[in-house]
Structure formats: C-alpha cells, structure tokens
Amino acid sequence: MNKQLLLGDEAIAQAALDAGLSGVYAYPGTPSTEITEYIQGASITKEKNIHNRWSANEKTAMEAALGMSFVGKRALVCMKHVGLNVAADCFINSAVTGVNGGLIVVAADDPSMHSSQNEQDSRFYGDFSLIPMFEPSNQQEAYDMVYSGFDFSEKTGEPLLLRMVTRLAHSRSGVERKTQMPQNNISFGEDPRQFILLPGNARKRYKMLLAKQDEFIKASEESPYNLYIDGANKKTGIIACGIAYNYLMENYPEGCEYPVLKIGQYPLPKKQLKQLVEVCDEILILEDGQPFVEKQLKGYLGMGLKIKGRLDGTLSQDGELNPDTVARAIGKENKSYFTIPGIVEMRPPALCEGCGHRDMYTTLTEVLKEEYPTHKVFSDIGCYTLGASAPFHAIDSCVDMGASITMAKGASDGGLHPAVAVIGDSTFTHSGMTGLLDCVNEKANVTIIISDNETTAMTGGQDSAGTGRLEAICAGLGVEPEHIRIIVPLKKNYEEMKQMIREEIDYKGVSVIIPRRDCIQTLARKKRNK
C-alpha cells in the first residue's frame, strides 16, 4: 500500500491495526511503551472503537487480552521483559487454554539494562510455555510478523510471543504496509470447556499442546523468517538470531563468506540446523540476549559439536551485541572511524529540578538521618528510584514493582524500626495494593510514603490508574483514616512534612503519607496543549 518511516515499536502497532486489531492491553514500560501510544494516537483507533486504555499492570493486561480472544477478537499485549514476570501466570496458562481470536504478546527485552533491573531473555518464557515465538531482525519483519501472526495464532490455536530488543524497538526504518483487514466478529470456540483449567480438563488441554509441537517445528522449518544462506568457507557456520543478523550483515555488505542460518521464528528449525552443522567444523551463535540457542544446540541435535558464543567467552555474557562485537567474534578487523573524546563523561539520570520527589526526599532524609539512626528505606520502580543517587542517597532497596511495601513489612517483621517504604502512585496501583493489605492484616509497624505525581512519569506521562483514588483505596484496604495523611511537597511545607513523618513513624501500626504534586514535565505538556 504505502511505505512509512517507523520505529520498531510503531511497526508492530501499525501491523496490528492493519491486521484487524480489536484491542491493545499494556502497562507502560521501556522499551515497549511506544506501541500502545502509537495505537492510542492513530485515527483508526477511534473510528473502529479499538480498545487502547492502559491497564493497571501486565497481569491484568494479559488476562483482559485473553478475554478478548475468548470472544473471537484479535488482541495485542505489550510489556517490557520484566513485565512478563508479572503476566506469567496467565501467559503460561494461556498456552494450555489456547486462544480463539488471534493473540500476540510482545515482550521488549533490554540487553545492557538501559532502563531495567536485569537482562532476562523472554525467549525462555516462550520455550517454557511451548508456544511459537517470533524475533524480528528489522522493522519490516516486525511489521510482517505481527500482520501475519494473528492469522497464524488463530490457525494454531495458540498465543504467539514476539520478542523485541531495545535497539530495534527504538530505531527507525522504512516499512511497507499491507492491506487493511476488518476486525473479527464475535465468535466462540467449538469446545465450551476450553478455558476451564480444572485439573481434568487442564490435563487434556496440555496433551493437546504437546501434540502441536511437531506442527510448530514444521512451521519454523517452512518459515520465511528462518533462512539458510550458503557460504564458501565451511570452517565456521553462523547462527544469527533476530537483530544479530543485521549486525552480521553490516560486517559483510557483499555477502558473508560463511554459511549462515538466520533465525526469526521458534521453536528452532531442526532441518536447517542439521543442514548447517553437517557441513561446518564449528558453529558461532550470535544472539542479542542470553545464550538461549547456544544452550539448546548440542542436546537438540544429539551430536558432538564445537559451539562458540557467549558461554565460551567468544562474546561477553552480558550487554548488547553490536557490529563491533560481532566483528571481533568472527575474526574481522575492528575499524573504529570515530573515537569518544576523553572529556566526555557519562551523565546519569537525575530527578528534574522542581520535582515533588525532591522535596519529599529532602524532608524524609533530614528526619531519618538526624532522628532515627536505625532506619532503612525500601523503594520501588519509578522516577523516585533516583533517590538512590546523589545528593539524596535516600533509599536502601529497589528490586521489583511493588516490593517496597512488602520488603518494609518483612524488615519490620524482623524487628527493624523504622521501616519506611517509598512507592509512586502508578506503581502502588500496579502491585503495591496487595502488599498494603498484608500490612493491614498483620498490623505491621511500617510507614508508607506514596509519592503521588498523578501520572506514570518515568515512561512519559501516561495515565495513572490511581489518580484521584489513592486515599479511598488505602481506606478501603483498611488503613485507619487518621493515618492517611496528605501534603503538598513544597519548601514552604517542609516543617509540616517533617512533623507528619515523625508522627507516623512513631505510630505503632500502618500509616500512609501521600505527598501530592503534579509531575512538572506532565504539567508543562498540559499547559502547552491548552
């Protein structure tokens, strides 16, 4: 139809819209956020009444998308890699239930941890769940995989996992679009018990999933995304997964001298793998992420073989691939045309000047350090995590979404006082509410600060599920109303804030302090858009 210059994330979004999408479900998380934002901003979304509101967390997103699939409609679920941990309960069980309408789960991995706690590789989740996976090497493939993936999902009766990485998600390329498809009509599957995972039915459904594995392998062997390219030099065979294929080709603009197996669809294509290893003395595996293929290869083929990659030190076990690291792995000269001047220093992120989190940390640290020498502060995922850095050095933990409250509770259970939790408004409604309920049920001696900037600021100012409701949620969970305290974090209120913190730390029970002030970046955007 036409060609557009799109981010990898935008290519996924446009493909879903063109393939007859009825709903996108997501919680914002870099590098996946732009998929949902693109759909929200597309004119067809309003015209066709395509669902596009943010979900409270990745688990609710996955479950809602499965519900849309239940009625025969096509649904897209988007999250970053650690979000798949949150969605895993439904995600793994959806492989057993299968789907009705096409369902694609996008997991955007973050090698090198540009904005994440770990480098986990989502391909292990797809393999664990026994479902087909796609891994594009460029933006056009990302588009094509999603566009045809909905049909493939409906044909196989299974959800699909599409694995992206940061560089592909956030780089642009020309993408050629295909014909716009209509949305599916409401329909239901032939088996009325398909989605009822009582043990007797779950065992039946699991056997059906196992029986499909040969079909999935055959689909991979016939896939246009898995390509064997012969080469004259049979000393080394190269397996290049996803974006790693692009990095390899940057080193061989005229064509690679070695045989190459390009991988874009899983499970691994056994036929092409055998073709490669039968003619090569050794195999080099290029994959942006953990050694997923490398770990499988020997056992999968059932033969002795020299395999090089991340596990033997040919490539580093951490961090992203890039054309230079690939060049070194294949023994090519690494030409550097540009050098970084020695005066250039890394500039770590910092809280914005005028941010309400700054005022919260200023008062909190002053009270704690001067008056409570045994204190510990358990924090969470959000802009306020930057309180770990200078000049605040205000927090002692940041592990996963929602862990601040539960870790503070556990520390308090172990005898620590004061145990303080700092969490943001969006993270609180994502996965902090259940931790607060635990605290209330056990009358834990914790002080919880919900630093409320009335948005999901860290990922660009998306709507926060708790805006205007935090006090009601806390009261509904059982926090005593007199220990739900609200204040505007401004310098003129410092003394009042400090006194409030003292009072709630000294209270032997669950207390919640909510410093509330608009994110200054979101507020500036609102003013510009008026």
N, C-alpha and C positions, 0 to 999 in steps of 0.2 A: 504493500500500500504506500508507505512513505518511510523515510529514514529520519530518525531523531538522535540528537546527541544526549545520551542518558548516563547517569551514574549506574553502577551495577544494581543498586537498590531500586532505582527508578525503572530499570529494565524489567525487574521482577514485578513491580507494581503495574506497569503498563501491560505486561503479558497477562497478568491475572484479569485486568479489566477487559482486555481484548478476548479472553477465553470465556467470558460469561460469568465473572465473579458475582456472587451474591453478598459476600461479607468478608471483611478482614477483621481479625481479632489480634490484639497485641498489647504489650506493655512496653513503653519506650526504653530502649537500651542500645547504646552504641556498640557495634556499627549497623544495627538493623532499623533504626528509628525512621529513616527517610522513606522506607517502603510504605508505611502507613500514612505518613504525612503527604506523600505524593497522591495516594488514593483519596485522602481527605480533600485535597485541593483540585482534583480532576472534575471537570464539568459533568461527565457521565455519572459520577457517583451520586449527585443529587438527582439527576434526570432518571436514573434507574433505581433510586432508593437503595443503594448499596450500603450495607451496614459498615460504619467506619469509626465508631467511638472507641476510645481507649478502654481497655479492661483494667480491673483492679490489680491483677497480676497475671503471670504467664499460665498458671494453672487454670484460672477462670477463663482465660482466652482459649486455651486448648479445649476445655470442656464445652464452651459455647460453640466453637467451630465444629466439634463433633456433633453437637445438636443440630447445627445447620446441615451437616452432611446427612444426618438421620432423615431429614425431610427431603433429601434428594438434591439440595442446592450445593453449589461449589463454594468452598471456604478456604481462606488463606490464614495461617497463623504465623506471626513473626516475632522473633525474640533473639537476643544475643545468646551466646553459648551457655553462660551460667543460668540464664532464664530457663533453659531446657531442664536443668535440675529441678526447678520449681514445677515445671509442667510434666515431669517424668511419670508420675503416677498414671495420669490419663493417657499420656503419649504411648507408653509401653502397652497399656491395656487396649488402646485403640487398634493396635496390630492384631489383637486377638478378636475383638469385635468385628474388625474390618470396617469398611465405610459403605455408604450408599452414594451420595454425591461426592464428587472429587474433593480430596482434602490434601493440601500441601502444607507442610510445616517447614518454615525457613528458620535455620539456626545460623546466625552470623558469628563465626569464630573470630578470635582476636589474637593471633600469634604475635608475640612480642609484648602482649599486655599493654597496649596503648591506653586503654581505659578500663582495665579489668583486673580481677584478683588472680586469675590463673590463665593457662594456655590450653585448657581442655579441648579435645578434638571431638566434635559431635558425631563423627563417623562411627565412633564406638557405640553410641546410643542406637544408631540405625542398625548396626550389626547385631547388637544385643537384642533389639526388638524384632529382628528377622524381616525387615521391610526393605524395599528398594530405596536406593539413595541416588541423588544426582549431585555432581560437583562441577560447576562450570569453569572453563578456562578463560572466558572473556564475557563481555556484556551481552553479545549476541546469543551466546549459548545460554546464558542465564534467562534471557527472554524466551528462547525456543524451548528450554526445558520446562519452564512454567506453563507456557502456552499449550504444549502437547502433554504436559504432566497431568493435568486434570483428567484428560481422556484416559491416560494410562492408569491413573488411580481408580477410575471407575471400571476400567476393563479388568484390572487385577483384584478389585475389591479391597484395596489396602491404602492407607495413607502413605504419602511419599515424604522423605526428608530431603530437603535441598540445603546443602552445606555451602555457605559463603565464607570468605575471609575479608578482613578489613580492607586490604588494598583493592580488591575487586569491587567491594561494596561502595567504596568512596572514590573511584576513578571513573572517568567518562570515556565513552566510545560511541561511534555511530551504530545505531540499532535499527534494523529493518523490521517494520511491523507486519503483522498478518491480518487477515480478515476478522472483523468484529463479530463475535459469536453472541447469540442471545443467552439469557440466563435460563437455567433449567426450570422446569415446572416442578411443583411439589409432587413427590412420589415416595413410595416406601419400598423397602426391600422385600424379597419373597419370604424370608424367614422372620416371623414375628418375634422370635426369641433371640435374634442376632445380637442385640445389645444388652442382653441379660446375662451377666457373668456370674451366675450361681455356679458352684463347682461342677455340677454335672454338665451344664451347657458349656462352661469355660473349657473343660477338657475336650469336648467335641470341637469347639472353635479352634483350640490350639492345634489339634491334629490337622485341621484344615489348613492352618497357617504353615505347618511343617510340610504338608503335601505340595504347597505352592513354591517351595524353594527351588526346585529344578526349573520351574517356569521362570522364576526371577533370573536365574543364571543364564538361561537361554535368551531372555530379553537383553541381558547385558552383552552376551556374545553377538547379538544382532544389532546392537545399538549403534547409531551413527556417532555417538559420543565416545565410543571406545574404538580406537583406530590403531591398527598395526602399520607402521611405516618402515619398510626395509632399509638397511644401510649396508655399505660395502664392508666396513670394519666390524667383524663379528667378535672382536675381543671383549667388548662390553655391550650389553643390552641395557637400555634405559627405560624405566617405567616412570612416566611423568603424570602426576595426578593434578587435575584442576589447573589452577593458575601457574603451577610449576612448569607446565608445558609451555606457557608463554615465556617464562624466564629462560627455558632451554632454547627456544627458537630465537630469542634475542642474541644468543651466542652463535647461532647458526643461521644467519639470514638467507644463505643459499641452500640450506638443507643440511640435516645432521648426517655425519659420516657413520654413526652407529644406528643399529635398529632401535626403533622407539615404539613403545606401546603407550599411547595416550589414553588415560583413564578419566572418564567423566560420569560413568554410571556404575553402580554397585548393586548386588554383590560382584566380586571380581570375575571377569570373563575367563573361565578356565581354558577355553580353546586358544585364545590369543596369548595367554600366559605360557602355555606349553609351546606354542609356536616360537615365542621369544627365547625361552630358556634352552630349547633343543639346539639352537644354532649359536648361542653365545657362551663364552667362557665364564663370565661373571655378570651380575646384574647390579646396576646402580638405581636406587629408588629415590625419586625426587617428590616430596610431598610437603606442602606448607602446613605444618602442624606436627602432631605426634606421629611416631612410626607405626601407623595403622596397617598399611600394606606390608611394610617390612616385617612386622611381627607375624603376619599370617603366612607369608610366602612359602617357607620351607614345608610347613605342615600341610598347606593347601595343595602343593604339587607332589608331595610324597617322595622327594628325591633330594640327594645332597647337592648343594649349590652354594657358590660363593656370592654372598649378598652384601652390598655396600650401601650405606646410608647414614642415618642418624645414630644407630646403635653401635656401629663400629668406629665412630669418630670421623668418618668422611665428611659428614655435616654435623653442625652443632646440634645438640639435643634440645636446645631452646631457641626461641626467636624465630623471626620470619625468614623465609628464603628470599633471595633477590638475585638478579642476573649475575652479580659478582660472586656470591657464594656458590651458585651453580657452576660458574666458570671454573672456580678452583676445584670443585668436586670432579669435574670431567677432565682436569689437567690442562685447561687452556690458560693462556697468559691473561692475567687480570689487568687490563689497561684502565688507568684512572685518569680521566681527562680534566677533572676538577678536584681541587682539594679544599677542605674547610679551613679557613684561617684559624690560627691558634687563639685569636682573641675572641672567637665565637664560643659562648658558653651556653649550655642547656638552660632553658628558662622554665622552671617548674611552674605548674598552675598555682594560682593563689586566689583567695576569696576576693571578690570585687570590692573596691573602695565603696563604702556606704552600704554594704550588705548587712542585713539584720543578724546573720550568723556571727559576724564580727563582734557586734555589741553583746550578743548572748555569751560568746566565749570570753570576752573581756571581763564581764561581771562574774561568770562562773569560775574562771581560773583564779581570779582575785580572792573570792571567798574560800575556795577549796584549798589553795596553797597556803593561805595565811592562817586558816582556822581549823582545817581538817587534814592533818598531815598523812593520815592513813587512807585517804580517798583513792578511788580508781574510777575512771570514766570510760564506759563502754559505748562505742559509737557505731555508726552504720554507713550504708552506701548512699552517698549524695554529695552535694556541694560542701556540706558541713564536714565531710571527711577531711577536708583540707585543714581542719583544726589540728591535725597531727603535725603540721608544718610550722615553721617559724612565722610570726613571733609567738604563736599561741602554745604549741606543744601541749595541747589540751586533752588529748584522748589517748587511751591505752589499748584500744582494740578496734578493728574493723574487719569482719570476717565474711559476712553474707547478709543479704537483705533480711532485716528483722532481728538479727542476732543481738543487737544492743540490749534490748529489754530482757531477753531470756538469759544472756550471759550475766547481766547485772543481777538478775534473780538468783542464778546459780552461785555467783560470788557471795551474795547476801546469805544464801542458804549455808554457805561455808563459813560464815562468821564475819565477812568484811562489812565495815561501815565507815564512811558512807559508800554505798554502791549507787552510782549515777549512770543513767542511760541517756544518750543523746540520739534522737532519731528525727527525721524530717516528716512532713505531713504526708507526702506521697508514699514514702517507704513505710510509714505507720499503717496506712490502709492496704499496702501491698502485702505485708507479712508481719506487722507488729501487733495487730489486734489480738491474735491468739496468745501471744506472749503476755500481753497485759492481762488477759483473762486468767492465765496461770498465776500471775502475781496476785490478782484479786482473790482468787480461790484459796490461796495459801496465806493471805495477808502478809505478803513479803515486805520486808523493810527496804524499799527501793524508792528512789526519786527519779522520775522520768521526765525528761525535757523534750517536748515535741516542738522543734524549731520550725515554725509554720511560715513559709513564704508564699503560700497559696498557689503553688504551681509545682510542676516537675521540672525544676530549674536546670539540673545538671545535663539533661538531654535536650534542652532547647525551649523550655517553657510550655510543655504540653499540659492539658488539664489534669488537675489532681483530684482523685476520687473523693478525698475527704474535705474539700473546700466547703466551709460553712457548716461542717458537721462534727468537727473533732470533739467539742465539748459533749455533744449528745452521744457520740459513740463511747467516749470514756465513761460517761454516767451510765449508759446502757449496759456496759460491761461490769459495772459495779463499783467504780471508783466513787468515794464519798464526795458529793458536790462541793463541800467546803475545801476539799483538797484538789480541786481542779482550778488552777489559777491562770489567769490571762494577763498578759502585759505587752505593751508595745516596746520593742527593744530599741531605745534611743538614748543618747547620752544624758538627756535631761531626766531619764527614769532610772539611771544606774543605781542610786541608793535604794530606791523602792525594789528594784530587781534583786539586789544583793540581800535585802532583808527577806524577801519572798523565798529565795533559795535557802537561806539559813532556817527559816521556819519549817520548810518542807523536809529538809534533811533531818531536822530534829524530831519531826513527827515519826513515830514508830509504826509505819504502815505504808500503803501505796499512795504516792502523791504524784500528780501530773502538773507540770508547769508548761504553759504554751506561750512562748514569746512569738508574737504575730506581727509581721510587717511584709508588705509586698516585695517580691524579688525586684531589685532595681532595674534589671535588664528587661524583665517582662513588663514592668510599669512603663519603661521608656518606649517599648514597642507599642503598648496600648495608646500612649499619647501621640505617637507618630501616625497611628492608624485612625485617629479620630477625624 
